[in-house]
Every structure is written in structure tokens, then in C-alpha cells.
Amino acid sequence: MDDVFVSFIHEQLHQAEAVQRLLTAKFDRKVFLSADPWQVFAGENWLERIREELGACRVVVLLLSLDSVRRPWINFEAGAAWLAGKIVIPVVFGGLELTALPKPYSSLQAIELPSG
């Protein structure tokens, strides 16, 4: 199981992989990407795998953009992490500004991903 669970929408795999590389290189952390087809294997019960990874991680990073913040799975994974007492870190990018972060995300200390 991994130290960090990154919740994102599959259209933003590029940004999630960049966050994974950063956390691995700078902090030597194992990172699970929730929507990465290479981390949930063919034939595997993906919902159970998500539950296991969320249960085992220490930190959940939410990649929140104008598109992803409205998606049910981001909210589902965020809620599960919050209820489990995990550290939840909202990371905004893709046109979503820190000041426009909706509740309940705006109650958490968030960071902004640099463009590019």
C-alpha cells in the first residue's frame, strides 16, 4: 500500500503523474493514482482496491480543477478520506483559484499547482 493517495479525474492523468513524480523524488513517498489504469489491474475489483488504498494511505491529495471539483468520484474519495481521519490536501489548478474553492474544500488549507 502507498503513503499518498492522489484523487483526480482520468482526463488529468498528466497532472497527476507530475504530482506523483514530485512526491516520489522530493519526499521519497509511494503514491497511488486513483484513476491510473496501470495501478488497478485487469480483473481486479477496482472499487475494493480504491477502498484498500484509501484505508492504508496517510495523506490524500485532491487534484481540483474547474472540471474535477464537480465530479462525483473526487467528492466520494474526499469524503471517505475525511471520515477516515486522513490528512486531506486540496491542490487547485486548471483555472480554479484558491479563493473560488467551494465548501467544504475551502475549509482545508489548500495549495495551488503552478501552471505548466
Rosetta silent file (secondary structure, phi, psi, omega in degrees, C-alpha in Angstrom):
SEQUENCE: MDDVFVSFIHEQLHQAEAVQRLLTAKFDRKVFLSADPWQVFAGENWLERIREELGACRVVVLLLSLDSVRRPWINFEAGAAWLAGKIVIPVVFGGLELTALPKPYSSLQAIELPSG
SCORE:     score description
SCORE:     0.000 S_00000001
   1 L     0.000  157.033 -172.859    0.000    0.000    0.000 S_00000001
   2 L  -103.573  159.955 -179.804    1.099    3.550   -0.657 S_00000001
   3 L   -74.303  -36.489 -172.954    1.707    6.575    1.592 S_00000001
   4 E  -125.196  134.333  176.170   -0.199    9.052   -0.573 S_00000001
   5 E  -109.352  122.399  179.187   -3.469    8.638   -2.473 S_00000001
   6 E  -106.453  118.630  179.072   -3.980   11.107   -5.332 S_00000001
   7 E   -97.675  127.388 -177.090   -7.603   11.635   -6.350 S_00000001
   8 L  -159.313  167.627  174.928   -8.104   13.024   -9.856 S_00000001
   9 L   -93.631  149.060 -171.783  -10.189   12.611  -12.992 S_00000001
  10 H   -60.647  -25.390  178.148   -8.770   10.463  -15.759 S_00000001
  11 H   -67.255  -14.319 -177.240   -8.621   13.414  -18.183 S_00000001
  12 H  -114.888   33.869  178.041   -5.983   14.951  -15.910 S_00000001
  13 H   -58.756  -38.433 -179.412   -3.635   11.986  -15.695 S_00000001
  14 H   -56.879  -46.675  179.665   -0.725   14.162  -16.910 S_00000001
  15 H   -67.183  -39.189  179.151   -1.032   16.482  -13.884 S_00000001
  16 H   -64.116  -40.901  178.046   -1.466   13.544  -11.506 S_00000001
  17 H   -65.265  -35.135  177.173    1.685   11.892  -12.843 S_00000001
  18 H   -65.132  -41.916  177.429    3.585   15.166  -12.344 S_00000001
  19 H   -64.866  -41.058  177.857    2.439   15.297   -8.706 S_00000001
  20 H   -59.966  -45.837  179.064    3.409   11.636   -8.308 S_00000001
  21 H   -61.274  -42.796  179.599    6.914   12.323   -9.672 S_00000001
  22 H   -61.585  -50.102 -177.867    7.320   15.306   -7.334 S_00000001
  23 H   -65.360  -34.379  178.793    6.215   13.410   -4.219 S_00000001
  24 H   -71.910  -45.951 -176.262    8.374   10.430   -5.108 S_00000001
  25 H   -73.389  -45.933 -173.638   11.513   12.423   -5.940 S_00000001
  26 H   -84.069  -31.734 -173.470   11.375   15.128   -3.263 S_00000001
  27 H  -120.790    2.104  178.749    9.786   13.247   -0.365 S_00000001
  28 L    52.262   48.357 -178.632   10.515    9.594   -1.193 S_00000001
  29 L  -109.375  145.095  171.731    6.825    8.668   -0.899 S_00000001
  30 L   -83.923  132.140 -172.212    4.925    5.842   -2.558 S_00000001
  31 E  -125.981  128.043  175.048    1.990    7.357   -4.439 S_00000001
  32 E  -101.803  127.332  177.102   -1.205    5.685   -5.644 S_00000001
  33 E  -100.073  117.701 -170.850   -3.029    7.383   -8.520 S_00000001
  34 L   -61.649  -34.540 -176.013   -6.740    6.628   -8.264 S_00000001
  35 L  -110.604   22.655  179.259   -7.581    6.779  -11.975 S_00000001
  36 L   -87.388  116.853 -177.563   -4.340    5.362  -13.383 S_00000001
  37 L   -64.509  -14.441  179.175   -5.120    2.273  -15.472 S_00000001
  38 L   -89.208   -6.242  179.712   -1.654    0.885  -14.706 S_00000001
  39 L  -106.456  -15.202  171.389   -2.235    0.819  -10.944 S_00000001
  40 L  -116.793  119.244 -167.377   -5.554   -1.040  -10.938 S_00000001
  41 L   -90.270  156.014  177.007   -5.085   -4.236  -12.903 S_00000001
  42 L   -55.027  133.269  179.826   -7.324   -6.074  -15.345 S_00000001
  43 L    86.926  -12.338 -179.273   -9.629   -8.432  -13.474 S_00000001
  44 L   -81.126  145.284  174.685   -9.111   -6.632  -10.175 S_00000001
  45 L   -75.357   99.675 -171.529  -12.120   -5.331   -8.237 S_00000001
  46 H   -66.034  -35.044  179.790  -11.298   -1.629   -8.695 S_00000001
  47 H   -66.463  -39.810  177.037  -13.763   -0.352   -6.094 S_00000001
  48 H   -67.262  -37.704  178.317  -12.269   -2.627   -3.450 S_00000001
  49 H   -63.468  -41.181  176.988   -8.758   -1.563   -4.498 S_00000001
  50 H   -61.458  -44.586  179.267   -9.737    2.105   -4.073 S_00000001
  51 H   -60.439  -44.264  179.957  -11.119    1.307   -0.604 S_00000001
  52 H   -62.598  -46.761 -178.330   -7.927   -0.539    0.372 S_00000001
  53 H   -65.665  -41.099  176.896   -5.654    2.239   -0.860 S_00000001
  54 H   -64.052  -38.865  179.857   -7.716    4.946    0.866 S_00000001
  55 H   -68.004  -32.769 -174.637   -7.686    2.934    4.077 S_00000001
  56 H   -89.719  -22.764 -174.754   -3.941    2.365    4.031 S_00000001
  57 L   -73.839  164.762  176.116   -2.660    5.795    2.974 S_00000001
  58 L  -100.636  -32.465 -174.325   -1.654    8.584    5.335 S_00000001
  59 E  -133.032  141.053  174.168   -2.399   11.531    3.046 S_00000001
  60 E  -117.984  123.226  176.963   -4.968   12.166    0.312 S_00000001
  61 E  -102.520  123.846  179.014   -4.176   14.775   -2.333 S_00000001
  62 E  -102.307  115.950  176.322   -7.208   16.068   -4.228 S_00000001
  63 E   -87.023  106.542 -172.695   -6.426   17.496   -7.661 S_00000001
  64 E  -111.906  118.223  176.018   -9.178   20.088   -8.034 S_00000001
  65 L  -122.436  178.970  176.097   -9.821   21.934  -11.270 S_00000001
  66 L   -58.881  -34.068  179.354  -12.921   23.608  -12.672 S_00000001
  67 L   -79.674  -47.572 -171.236  -13.823   20.233  -14.201 S_00000001
  68 H   -73.111  -29.428 -175.370  -12.875   17.824  -11.415 S_00000001
  69 H   -63.977  -19.400  179.506  -14.426   19.688   -8.479 S_00000001
  70 H   -97.807   -0.780 -176.230  -17.883   18.835   -9.848 S_00000001
  71 L   -85.628  137.632 -176.221  -17.181   15.158  -10.452 S_00000001
  72 H   -61.185  -36.975 -175.346  -18.771   12.639   -8.066 S_00000001
  73 H   -68.714  -35.966  176.568  -15.704   10.420   -7.631 S_00000001
  74 H   -60.427  -47.572 -179.351  -13.492   13.251   -6.415 S_00000001
  75 H   -65.756  -37.836  178.347  -16.114   14.129   -3.824 S_00000001
  76 H   -62.334  -50.030 -179.756  -16.652   10.459   -2.926 S_00000001
  77 H   -66.635  -38.015  178.287  -12.948    9.834   -2.337 S_00000001
  78 H   -63.233  -44.966  179.506  -12.541   13.132   -0.472 S_00000001
  79 H   -63.698  -41.800  178.134  -15.439   12.319    1.844 S_00000001
  80 H   -61.959  -42.513  179.804  -14.131    8.828    2.535 S_00000001
  81 H   -65.571  -43.972 -178.921  -10.697   10.227    3.378 S_00000001
  82 H   -63.397  -44.830  179.095  -12.094   12.941    5.635 S_00000001
  83 H   -64.470  -30.947  179.179  -14.300   10.471    7.538 S_00000001
  84 L   -81.195   -1.201  178.906  -11.316    8.141    7.988 S_00000001
  85 L    77.388   21.080  178.570   -9.312   10.967    9.571 S_00000001
  86 L   -76.185  157.462  169.535   -6.747   11.175    6.770 S_00000001
  87 E   -73.745  123.708 -178.371   -4.817   14.341    6.014 S_00000001
  88 E  -115.308  121.068 -177.585   -6.650   15.829    3.022 S_00000001
  89 E  -117.539  107.938  173.502   -4.791   18.359    0.881 S_00000001
  90 E   -74.888  132.780  177.555   -6.735   20.164   -1.857 S_00000001
  91 E  -122.812  115.382 -176.830   -4.493   21.149   -4.768 S_00000001
  92 E   -96.706  148.687  177.892   -6.062   23.615   -7.210 S_00000001
  93 L  -168.188 -176.898  173.123   -5.106   24.103  -10.855 S_00000001
  94 L    61.922   38.018  177.116   -6.681   24.342  -14.304 S_00000001
  95 L    93.476  -11.671  176.375   -8.414   27.684  -13.833 S_00000001
  96 L   -85.118  125.539 -179.218   -9.744   27.030  -10.334 S_00000001
  97 L   -95.944  151.115  177.633   -8.487   29.702   -7.938 S_00000001
  98 H   -54.038  -39.927 -177.890   -7.885   29.200   -4.230 S_00000001
  99 H   -70.484  -15.993 -179.204  -10.421   31.940   -3.495 S_00000001
 100 H  -103.060    7.621 -179.419  -13.085   30.112   -5.547 S_00000001
 101 L   -65.071  123.368 -177.390  -12.653   26.748   -3.833 S_00000001
 102 L   -74.486  160.206  172.532  -16.138   25.563   -2.813 S_00000001
 103 L   -68.205  146.215    1.749  -17.128   24.318    0.633 S_00000001
 104 L   -86.605   -2.780 -177.915  -16.130   22.015    2.236 S_00000001
 105 H   -59.848  -34.432 -177.523  -12.779   22.155    0.406 S_00000001
 106 H   -68.823  -12.168  176.379  -12.300   25.822    1.265 S_00000001
 107 H   -80.755  -12.188 -179.917  -12.227   24.879    4.958 S_00000001
 108 L  -101.822  147.040  175.825   -8.978   22.966    4.359 S_00000001
 109 L   -66.700  117.468 -176.000   -5.591   24.552    3.798 S_00000001
 110 L  -111.745  163.682  175.422   -5.111   24.244    0.039 S_00000001
 111 E  -128.932  161.132 -179.729   -2.224   24.838   -2.317 S_00000001
 112 E  -109.706  130.404  177.177   -2.055   25.920   -5.942 S_00000001
 113 L   -79.316  126.861  179.020   -0.279   23.869   -8.577 S_00000001
 114 L   -62.270  145.808  178.551    1.908   26.068  -10.784 S_00000001
 115 L   -68.157  151.326 -179.634    0.838   26.159  -14.414 S_00000001
 116 L    86.238    0.000    0.000    2.887   24.097  -16.819 S_00000001
